[in-house]
Amino acid sequence: MNIHFQYAIKFVCGKSDGRVLAPGTYWTAINVHNPGAGPVVFQKKFAIALPNEKAGPVSQFFRALLNPDEALEIDREDIFRHAPLQADFLKGFVVIESDIELDVVAVYTAAATDGQVTTLDLERVSPRRLEVGLPDLVPVPNEQGSFCKRRDGILIVTVRNQGSAPAGASVTRVDFGSHGSVDKPTPPLLPGASVDLDFTIPVGCFDPDCEFRIIVDATNAVLESNETNNIASGVCIG
């Protein structure tokens, strides 16, 4: 498991006509500081909260970089620019995720209709710790431990996700040495799921035996918990 830190910071931005909050103009400024000794890349997204118990849209993640001891601010203009909804008044959450713990402080101000600031509040936002699982794709032998599972000139390769998170689409490759290699698309796999892929054994591979090597996630498309168990060697006796 990898540990990630997540912050959900409330924002209120724009001009309210009084239907939801008191009439006036509201600002939110979210300050983010990297207290670590190295650079950190974190991601942020924007979730809109709608009135009357309605769920609003959620943006994609946006990435940001902070070097050691650097800080940045996510202000009202940033929120309006990234928000997945165009409106003069927005409420919701900025969600920040990072591999290290950050300093996150939100500053809230509001002005009455005459433009004078009437409220000022600061909130230090504590993180929640997330245990993030990863997939782990492996080739699977038969009950005897052999990877030579064949039928009518076809090599059957079983790929299993033995990790704790879903695996996206990938590519499985069988390398037949001097007889070439074959790639097959592999569908997404839930934790514990497996799929059988058919590979045609090349003509002339049996001389007298056919040796091969199986490589799952051959293009490194999937971030896995273990990248060292993707390769298996096998031989089919001629």
Long-range contacts (C-beta under 8 A, 24 or more apart in sequence): 1-131, 1-132, 1-133, 1-164, 2-99, 2-131, 2-132, 2-134, 3-99, 3-129, 3-130, 3-131, 3-132, 4-97, 4-98, 4-99, 4-129, 4-130, 4-132, 5-97, 5-98, 5-99, 5-100, 5-101, 5-102, 5-127, 5-128, 5-129, 5-130, 6-95, 6-96, 6-97, 6-127, 6-128, 6-130, 7-95, 7-96, 7-97, 7-102, 7-104, 7-125, 7-126, 7-127, 7-128, 8-93, 8-94, 8-95, 8-125, 8-128, 9-93, 9-94, 9-95, 9-96, 9-104, 9-106, 9-125, 10-91, 10-92, 10-93, 10-106, 11-79, 11-90, 11-91, 11-92, 11-93, 11-94, 11-106, 12-90, 12-91, 12-108, 12-110, 13-76, 13-79, 13-80, 13-89, 13-90, 13-91, 14-76, 14-80, 14-87, 14-88, 14-89, 14-90, 15-88, 15-89, 16-89, 17-89, 19-51, 20-51, 20-89, 20-91, 22-110, 23-112, 23-113, 24-110, 24-111, 24-112, 24-113, 24-118, 25-110, 25-111, 25-115, 26-89, 26-108, 26-109, 26-110, 27-75, 27-76, 27-108, 27-109, 27-110, 28-75, 28-76, 28-79, 28-106, 28-107, 28-108, 29-73, 29-74, 29-75, 29-76, 29-106, 29-107, 29-109, 30-73, 30-74, 30-75, 30-94, 30-104, 30-105, 30-106, 30-107, 31-71, 31-72, 31-73, 31-103, 31-104, 31-105, 31-106, 31-107, 32-64, 32-66, 32-71, 32-72, 32-73, 32-74, 32-96, 32-102, 32-103, 32-104, 33-66, 33-69, 33-70, 33-71, 33-102, 33-103, 33-104, 33-105, 34-66, 34-67, 34-68, 34-69, 34-70, 34-71, 34-100, 34-102, 34-103, 35-69, 35-101, 35-102, 35-103, 36-68, 36-100, 37-68, 38-68, 39-65, 39-66, 39-67, 39-68, 40-65, 40-66, 40-98, 40-99, 40-100, 40-102, 41-65, 42-66, 42-96, 42-97, 42-98, 42-99, 42-102, 43-96, 43-97, 43-98, 44-74, 44-94, 44-95, 44-96, 44-97, 45-94, 45-95, 46-79, 46-82, 46-83, 46-84, 46-92, 46-93, 46-94, 46-95, 47-92, 47-93, 47-94, 47-95, 48-83, 48-84, 48-85, 48-90, 48-91, 48-92, 49-91, 49-92, 49-93, 56-84, 56-85, 56-92, 57-84, 57-85, 58-84, 59-83, 59-84, 61-97, 66-102, 71-103, 97-130, 101-127, 102-127, 132-165, 133-163, 133-164, 133-165, 133-191, 133-225, 134-163, 134-164, 134-165, 134-223, 134-224, 134-225, 135-161, 135-163, 135-164, 135-165, 135-166, 135-167, 135-189, 135-191, 135-222, 135-223, 135-224, 135-225, 136-161, 136-162, 136-163, 136-167, 136-224, 136-225, 136-226, 136-229, 137-161, 137-162, 137-163, 137-167, 137-170, 137-186, 137-189, 137-216, 137-217, 137-222, 137-224, 137-230, 138-162, 138-216, 138-229, 138-230, 138-232, 139-172, 139-214, 139-216, 139-230, 139-231, 139-232, 140-194, 141-232, 141-234, 146-234, 147-212, 147-214, 147-232, 147-233, 147-234, 148-234, 148-235, 148-236, 148-237, 150-201, 150-236, 153-200, 153-201, 154-198, 154-199, 154-200, 154-201, 155-198, 155-199, 155-200, 155-201, 155-212, 155-236, 156-196, 156-197, 156-198, 156-199, 157-184, 157-196, 157-197, 157-198, 157-199, 157-214, 158-194, 158-195, 158-196, 158-197, 159-186, 159-189, 159-194, 159-195, 159-197, 159-216, 160-189, 160-192, 160-193, 160-194, 161-189, 161-190, 161-191, 161-192, 161-193, 161-194, 162-191, 162-192, 163-191, 163-224, 163-225, 164-191, 164-225, 165-191, 166-190, 166-191, 167-222, 167-224, 168-221, 168-222, 169-221, 170-216, 170-217, 170-218, 170-219, 170-221, 170-222, 171-217, 171-218, 171-219, 171-221, 172-197, 172-214, 172-215, 172-216, 172-217, 172-218, 173-214, 173-215, 173-218, 174-199, 174-212, 174-213, 174-214, 174-215, 175-212, 175-213, 175-215, 176-201, 176-202, 176-205, 176-210, 176-211, 176-212, 177-211, 177-212, 177-213, 179-204, 179-205, 183-218, 186-216, 186-217, 201-236, 206-236, 206-238, 207-238, 208-237, 208-238, 209-235, 209-236, 209-237, 209-238, 210-235, 210-236, 210-238, 211-235, 212-236
